Amino acid sequence: MKINIKIKIAINNLLFKIMNLNMYNINRRKFLGYFGCSCCSLILPSCSTVPITERKQLSIIPESRINRQAAAAYENFRSKSKLITKGSQLKEIREIGKKMEIAVSTFFKRQGKEDPTKNFGWDYILVDNDKVVNAWCMPGGKIAVYTGLLKVTKNSNALSVVMGHEIAHAVARHSLERMSHAMTINLGTTVADIFLGGAINRTRNTVGQNTGLDIFQLGIMNPFGRKQETEADYLGLIFSSLSGFDIRESVKLWQRMSAKNKGKEPPVFLSTHPSSKKRIENLENWISEVIIKYPPIKT
């Protein structure tokens, strides 16, 4: 593809400048050493661990701060959205959510580990919009489900998989991690650009003008987003199983989702989400293990 060739040329030019760096009498080795040490001094004390998967993650923003911001944004969204405030669909969402609240909290307590949801202020809303096939969970446990999603989930087991996935994002502090990464990347590239005479920004601008793409988005943030989405798929499956739902429905759900999105999915390298095909493959590989290792919590 022409896009890929242009990106490679721009990146190669940038790498050439880095390899030949000799500004302000600082050679490349010393610069990378100084820069690496500075980044490490920021990053190492700011690492945390994702519950269950135990993946190390960067967390340089207080969780309490992002939870407060999310709560304010949630209230603003509620006040401006058309919501369904009663009926069987909302009742189903709240019942699934309550089961997950109890199951997740009980699981961590029985494991002798800190409950990552202990400071959550759980709340559930149903947004009256059939055109949006989506759900989300803000940091701190604020959850929204759109009526368009219910036309695809079709049953409580499938809906629990989606809600489990969204709750997993909050439990794994993915929003906090994304903000921390963005801050680190912005800081790092700003410092590096000083020594590179603006080469990084010129490269981003050149690629952006020629292709409409951001090399940092393609090369860093998109793969990072797919990693988080895959992690949320796995944790969400666990939360659904712990809550007593049939997680085998997850494959059927994504088959329905795939059929609905046929021909509309972007190329994987342009997406922050795994493809439907990859998700189905992952779920099929995880289901047996999750059913055995994370059976329903009995309270």
N, C-alpha and C positions, 0 to 999 in steps of 0.2 A: 504493500500500500504506500502511496505517496506520503501520507501523513507520517507513517513510521519512519520513512527515510529522512524527512525533514527533522523529526524529533531526534533521530540518531546523530545527524550532522550537528545540530545545535548543542546537544549534550557532549559530543566529542570535542567541540570547540571549547566548551566550558572546562572539561577535564584537562585539555591541553594547557589552559591557563593555570589551572591548579598545579599541575605537574611542574610547570616552569615558574612557579611563584618565587619572587625574590624582591619583595617590596619592603621599604623601610629597613633594609639590611637584615631582614628576618628570612631565613631560608625555609623551604617547604617543610622540612622535618620539624624545625623548631616551632613554626606556626601551628602545624597540626598537633604538636605536643601541647603547646599552650592552650589551644582551642579545645582539645580533648579534655585536658585537666579541668578547664573552666566548666565544661558541660557536665563532667562527672561530679564535680563538687555540687552542682545544682541537682542532678538527677538521682544519685545514689541515696541520699537521705530521703528522697521523695518516692521511693518505690513501695508499693503495696502488693497484695496477692489477691487474685480473684478467688472467691469461695468455690470449693469443689474442684475446679480445674487446676487451681494453684498456679496459674500463669502470673508471672510478675508484670506489673503495670505501673506506669508513671502517674503519680498523683501529686501535683504541686499546688492544687487549689483545695481549700478546706471543703469537705463534703457538706458541712452545715451551711456554707455560703451558697453553694449551687442548689441545695434543697430549698433555701429561702427564695432564691430567684425563680426556681421552678414553680413553687407554690403561688407566687404572685402572677406568673405567666398563666398558670392554670386557671386562676380565678378570673383573669381577664378574658381568657378563651371561653369560659363558661358563660360569662355575662354577654358575650357577643354571638354565641352559637345557638342554633335551634336544637333544643334538647327534648328527648322523650323522657318524661318524668314519672311515668307509671306504666304498668303492663307486664306481660309475661317475659318479653325480651330483656328488659332491664332487670327483672327479678332473676332471670337465668344468669346474667352477667355478674350480678352481686353475689349470687350463691356460689358460682365458680370461684370468684375472687376471694370470698370468705374461706372457702376450703383451702385455697392456696396460701392465704395468710397464715392459717393455723398450721398447715402441713410444713411449710418452709421454716417457720419459727420453731416448731417442735423438733424438726430434723436437726437443726444446728444445736439446739439445746441438748438433745440426746447424744450428739457427737462431742459434747463438752466444748463447743466452739462458740465464739461470739455470734449472736444473731445479727446478720447484716441488715435486717429489716426493723430492728428495735426502735429506731427513730422515725420510721415511716408514718405518715399521716394518710392512711389508705382512703381512697375515694374513687367512685366509679360513675361515669356518665355515658349515656348512649346518645350519639349525635345523629340527628335525623337527616341523613344524606345518603341516598342510595347509589350515588355516582362514585362515592369514595369507598374503595375496598381496602380498609386499613384499620389499625388500632395502634395505640401508643401508650407508653407508661413513662411519665416524667420522673426524674429523680425524686425520691421521697414517696413513691407509690400512688401518684395521681394518674388514673387510667381512663382513657377514652376509647370507646368502640363505635365505629360507624355502622349504620344499618346496612350499607352496601356489603360489608364483610359478612354479615349474617346470611346473605344469599349464597355465599360460597362455603362457609363452614357447615351450615345445614344441621348440625347437631352439637350437643354439649361437649362430646369428646374432642371434636375438631376445634371448637371454640377455645377449649382449655389449652390446647397446644399453642394457639396464637397468643392467648393471654399469658401463658407460661413464658413464651418467648419474650414478650414485652416486659414482663416483670423481671425476667433474667437480665435485661439491659440495665434495670435500676439496681438489682442486687449486685451485679458485676461492676457497677459504677462506670459504665461505658461513656456516659456524657462527660463526666469529670475527666476521664482518661483522654477523650478527644480534645477537650479544651486544653489540657496539660500538654498534649503533643503539639497542638497548634501554636501555643505560646513558645514552646521549646524550639520548634522549627523556625518561627518568625525571628526569635532571638538569635538562633544559630546562623541563619542566612544573612541577617543584618550585620552581624560581626564579620562573617566570612566575606561579605560583599565589600566591606571596608578595605580588606587586604587584597581583594581581587579587582578593585577598581570598578565595581558595579557590574562585573561579568555575569553574575547570577541573575540579576534583574533583567539585563539585556537579553540573556538567553530565554528567560521566561516570556519576555515581551515578544521576542522573535518567533518563538514557537506558537505563542498565543495568536499573534497576528496572521501567521501562515496557516494555522490549523484550527484555531478556535479552541485549543486545548491547553490545559495547565499541566506542565510536566511534573510539578509537585503533587497535584491532585492524582495524576495517573500513576506516578511512581511510588508515592508514599501513602497518601490518604485513602485512595480507593482500595488498595490491597489491605490496609489496616482496617478499613470499614468492613471488608469481606471477612476478615478474621474475627471481628467482633460479632458479626451476624451469625457466623458458624458457631461461635461459642454460645451465643444466645439460643440458637436452635437446640444445642446439646443440653444446656441448663434448663431450657424451657420444657424439654422432653422429660427431664428428671422431675421438675416441679409438678408437671401434669401427672406423672406416675405416682409421686408421693401423695398427691391429692385424690387418688383413687380413680382416675380416668383411664380409658383404654387408649394408650398411645399408638396402637397400630393404626388408628384412624389418621395419624399424621401423614402417612404416605398417600392415602386417598385424598386428603385435603390438598396436598401439593400437586397431585395429579389434576385435580379440579382447577387449582390456581394456574397451573401450566397451560391447561386448555383455554382458560379465560385470557391469558396473556400471550397466546400463540402469535408469533410475528411481531410482538411489541417489545420484547426484551432487548435491551441494548447489548452490544458485545461485552463480554465479561470484563475486559480491561477498562471499559468506560463506566462500569457499574460499581457501586459501593456494596452491592449484595451478590451472593453466589447465584448462579443460574438455578432455575427450578429443577433441572436435571441433576445438578450436583447436590442440591438439597435432598432430593428424593433418595439419591444414592447414599448420602450420609445417614439419613434417617433409617434406611433399611439396615445399615451396618450397626447402628446404635441400639435399635429397639430391644433386641433380646438381652443385651447386656444391662440396659437400664431397667427392664422389668425384673431382672434377677437381683441387681444390686440396690435398687431403690423402689421396693414394694410400697404399697399404700401405707401411710402413717395411721396407726390406730390410736385414737385419743380417748 
